[in-house]
Amino acid sequence: MSSKRILVVEDEKPIRDMIAFGLKRAGYEVCEAPDCRSAREQIADARPDLMLVDWMLPDMSGLELIRALKKSKDSEEIPSIMLTARAEESDKVAGLAGGADDYITKPFSPRELLARIQAVLRRAGPGNGEDVVELGGLAIDDVSHRVKAGERAIALGPTEYRLLHFFMTHPERVFSRGQLLDRVWGGNTYVEERTVDVHIRRLRRALTPYALDGLVQTVRGSGYRFSTRDA
Ligand code: CA
């Protein structure tokens, strides 16, 4: 695997050093910029695969930098993660609306940062767009087999995982128990249709703490459906 190049735009040197150290150790190539002007020069020199951009920078805000880069053909597709000390939800929305792909609040652990970077790079990678499906407040990642509600990971058994993955890739359609057995369990297993109900119940139970159980809907006389609309 060729190493990915990450540009760290952060004016506080100790934080920049700490991030750069962790990224290099994880095998990334790192370039650093203390302000937006320097960041733009570095991007013109060599396009990074991803940028980490601090919110508060001396010459312009990180958000303004990301917006400006989105306006240029050469830099519009560089994925970015905002770094900020502010935890308010409105900042997150502003960051994402401004074109950042993700957002991480200081202080963060190196492990958390690496996980975010990998997720953003995977989404940005060619042909990998279908690995993560996001719907109704849930995200399912078929590479890592992880399911998340917002930032919180949901633990699922293997059958519940397959069931949820099938539902999320076939939303808003009703499937009979027999169809679900064919598509999720595989056609040649000898499983009673009641088994479907058992796993639907387990799946709903796993989603209940996040108030997302309503996504898995019973359609009377027909079967089940995954829907982001009310039943
Ligand atoms: Ca700063």
Boltz pocket constraint, residues with backbone or C-beta under 6 A from the ligand:
constraints:
  - pocket:
      binder: B
      contacts: [[A, 10], [A, 11], [A, 12], [A, 54], [A, 55], [A, 56], [A, 57]]
      max_distance: 6.0
